[in-house]
C-alpha cells in the first residue's frame, strides 16, 4: 500500500489523474503493478 502511494505520487507528474485513478484498483490488488507499468 505504501509503495502504491509512492507510485501514484510519482506518476501524477506524467500520467493524467483520470487514467491514474483507473490503475488504483489494480495497484491495490497487485502491489507489483508499478514495476509492470515501467
NUDORO-57786 format. One record per residue: residue number from 0; residue in one letter; x, y, z of N, C-alpha, C, O in turn. Coordinates in Angstrom, 1 decimal, decimal comma. Example, Ala and Ser with C-alpha at 12.3 -4.5 7.8 and 13.67 -1.06 7.14 Angstrom:
+-----+------+--------+--------+--------+--------+--------+--------+--------+--------+--------+--------+--------+--------+
|  nr | rest |   n.xx |   n.yy |   n.zz |  ca.xx |  ca.yy |  ca.zz |   c.xx |   c.yy |   c.zz |   o.xx |   o.yy |   o.zz |
+-----+------+--------+--------+--------+--------+--------+--------+--------+--------+--------+--------+--------+--------+
|   0 |    A |   13,2 |   -5,7 |    7,8 |   12,3 |   -4,5 |    7,8 |   13,2 |   -3,3 |    7,8 |   14,2 |   -3,3 |    8,5 |
|   1 |    S |   12,8 |   -2,2 |    7,1 |   13,7 |   -1,1 |    7,1 |   12,9 |    0,0 |    7,9 |   13,4 |    1,1 |    8,0 |
+-----+------+--------+--------+--------+--------+--------+--------+--------+--------+--------+--------+--------+--------+
! end
This chain:
+-----+------+--------+--------+--------+--------+--------+--------+--------+--------+--------+--------+--------+--------+
|  nr | rest |   n.xx |   n.yy |   n.zz |  ca.xx |  ca.yy |  ca.zz |   c.xx |   c.yy |   c.zz |   o.xx |   o.yy |   o.zz |
+-----+------+--------+--------+--------+--------+--------+--------+--------+--------+--------+--------+--------+--------+
|   0 |    X |    0,8 |   -1,2 |    0,0 |    0,0 |    0,0 |    0,0 |    0,9 |    1,2 |    0,0 |    0,6 |    2,2 |   -0,7 |
|   1 |    X |    2,0 |    1,2 |    0,8 |    2,9 |    2,3 |    0,8 |    3,6 |    2,5 |   -0,5 |    3,8 |    3,7 |   -0,9 |
|   2 |    X |    4,0 |    1,4 |   -1,1 |    4,6 |    1,5 |   -2,5 |    3,7 |    2,1 |   -3,5 |    4,0 |    2,8 |   -4,4 |
|   3 |    X |    2,4 |    1,7 |   -3,4 |    1,4 |    2,2 |   -4,3 |    1,2 |    3,7 |   -4,2 |    1,0 |    4,4 |   -5,2 |
|   4 |    X |    1,3 |    4,2 |   -2,9 |    1,2 |    5,7 |   -2,7 |    2,3 |    6,4 |   -3,4 |    2,1 |    7,5 |   -4,0 |
|   5 |    X |    3,6 |    5,8 |   -3,2 |    4,7 |    6,5 |   -3,9 |    4,6 |    6,4 |   -5,4 |    4,9 |    7,4 |   -6,1 |
|   6 |    X |    4,1 |    5,3 |   -5,9 |    3,9 |    5,2 |   -7,3 |    2,9 |    6,2 |   -7,9 |    3,1 |    6,8 |   -8,9 |
|   7 |    X |    1,8 |    6,4 |   -7,1 |    0,8 |    7,3 |   -7,5 |    1,3 |    8,7 |   -7,5 |    1,1 |    9,5 |   -8,4 |
|   8 |    X |    2,0 |    9,1 |   -6,4 |    2,6 |   10,4 |   -6,3 |    3,6 |   10,7 |   -7,4 |    3,8 |   11,8 |   -7,9 |
|   9 |    X |    4,3 |    9,6 |   -7,8 |    5,4 |    9,8 |   -8,8 |    4,8 |    9,9 |  -10,2 |    5,3 |   10,7 |  -11,0 |
|  10 |    X |    3,7 |    9,2 |  -10,5 |    3,1 |    9,2 |  -11,8 |    2,2 |   10,3 |  -12,1 |    1,8 |   10,6 |  -13,2 |
|  11 |    X |    1,8 |   11,0 |  -11,0 |    0,9 |   12,2 |  -11,2 |    1,5 |   13,3 |  -12,0 |    0,8 |   14,1 |  -12,5 |
|  12 |    X |    2,8 |   13,2 |  -12,1 |    3,6 |   14,2 |  -12,9 |    3,6 |   13,8 |  -14,4 |    3,9 |   14,7 |  -15,2 |
|  13 |    X |    3,3 |   12,6 |  -14,6 |    3,4 |   12,1 |  -16,0 |    2,1 |   11,7 |  -16,6 |    1,7 |   12,0 |  -17,7 |
|  14 |    X |    1,3 |   10,9 |  -15,8 |    0,0 |   10,4 |  -16,3 |   -1,2 |   11,3 |  -15,8 |   -1,1 |   11,9 |  -14,7 |
|  15 |    X |   -2,2 |   11,4 |  -16,6 |   -3,4 |   12,1 |  -16,2 |   -4,0 |   11,5 |  -15,0 |   -4,0 |   10,3 |  -14,8 |
|  16 |    X |   -4,6 |   12,3 |  -14,1 |   -5,2 |   11,8 |  -12,9 |   -6,3 |   10,8 |  -13,2 |   -6,6 |    9,9 |  -12,4 |
|  17 |    X |   -7,1 |   11,1 |  -14,3 |   -8,2 |   10,2 |  -14,6 |   -7,7 |    8,8 |  -15,0 |   -8,2 |    7,8 |  -14,5 |
|  18 |    X |   -6,6 |    8,7 |  -15,8 |   -6,0 |    7,5 |  -16,1 |   -5,4 |    6,8 |  -14,9 |   -5,5 |    5,6 |  -14,8 |
|  19 |    X |   -4,8 |    7,6 |  -14,0 |   -4,2 |    7,1 |  -12,8 |   -5,2 |    6,4 |  -11,9 |   -5,0 |    5,4 |  -11,3 |
|  20 |    X |   -6,4 |    7,1 |  -11,8 |   -7,4 |    6,6 |  -10,9 |   -7,9 |    5,2 |  -11,4 |   -8,4 |    4,4 |  -10,6 |
|  21 |    X |   -7,8 |    4,9 |  -12,7 |   -8,2 |    3,6 |  -13,2 |   -7,3 |    2,5 |  -12,9 |   -7,6 |    1,4 |  -12,8 |
|  22 |    X |   -6,0 |    2,9 |  -12,6 |   -5,0 |    1,9 |  -12,2 |   -4,9 |    1,7 |  -10,7 |   -4,3 |    0,7 |  -10,3 |
|  23 |    X |   -5,5 |    2,6 |   -9,9 |   -5,5 |    2,5 |   -8,5 |   -6,0 |    1,1 |   -8,0 |   -5,4 |    0,5 |   -7,2 |
|  24 |    X |   -7,2 |    0,6 |   -8,5 |   -7,7 |   -0,7 |   -8,1 |   -6,7 |   -1,8 |   -8,4 |   -6,6 |   -2,8 |   -7,6 |
|  25 |    X |   -6,1 |   -1,7 |   -9,6 |   -5,1 |   -2,8 |   -9,9 |   -3,9 |   -2,8 |   -9,1 |   -3,3 |   -3,8 |   -8,8 |
|  26 |    X |   -3,5 |   -1,5 |   -8,7 |   -2,3 |   -1,4 |   -7,8 |   -2,6 |   -2,0 |   -6,4 |   -1,8 |   -2,6 |   -5,8 |
|  27 |    X |   -3,9 |   -1,8 |   -6,0 |   -4,3 |   -2,4 |   -4,7 |   -4,3 |   -3,9 |   -4,7 |   -3,9 |   -4,5 |   -3,7 |
|  28 |    X |   -4,7 |   -4,4 |   -5,8 |   -4,7 |   -5,9 |   -6,0 |   -3,3 |   -6,5 |   -6,2 |   -3,0 |   -7,5 |   -5,5 |
|  29 |    X |   -2,6 |   -5,9 |   -7,1 |   -1,2 |   -6,3 |   -7,4 |   -0,2 |   -5,3 |   -7,0 |    0,0 |   -4,3 |   -7,8 |
|  30 |    X |    0,5 |   -5,4 |   -5,9 |    1,4 |   -4,4 |   -5,5 |    2,6 |   -4,2 |   -6,4 |    3,3 |   -3,2 |   -6,4 |
|  31 |    X |    2,8 |   -5,2 |   -7,3 |    3,9 |   -5,2 |   -8,2 |    3,6 |   -4,5 |   -9,5 |    4,4 |   -4,5 |  -10,5 |
|  32 |    X |    2,4 |   -4,0 |   -9,7 |    1,9 |   -3,4 |  -10,9 |    2,8 |   -2,2 |  -11,3 |    3,0 |   -2,0 |  -12,5 |
|  33 |    X |    3,3 |   -1,5 |  -10,4 |    4,2 |   -0,3 |  -10,7 |    5,4 |   -0,7 |  -11,4 |    5,9 |    0,0 |  -12,3 |
|  34 |    X |    5,9 |   -1,9 |  -11,2 |    7,1 |   -2,4 |  -11,9 |    6,7 |   -2,9 |  -13,3 |    7,5 |   -2,8 |  -14,3 |
|  35 |    X |    5,5 |   -3,4 |  -13,4 |    5,0 |   -3,9 |  -14,7 |    4,7 |   -2,7 |  -15,7 |    5,0 |   -2,8 |  -16,9 |
|  36 |    X |    4,2 |   -1,6 |  -15,1 |    3,9 |   -0,4 |  -16,0 |    5,2 |    0,2 |  -16,5 |    5,2 |    0,7 |  -17,6 |
|  37 |    X |    6,3 |    0,0 |  -15,8 |    7,6 |    0,6 |  -16,2 |    8,3 |   -0,4 |  -17,1 |    9,4 |   -0,2 |  -17,5 |
+-----+------+--------+--------+--------+--------+--------+--------+--------+--------+--------+--------+--------+--------+
! end
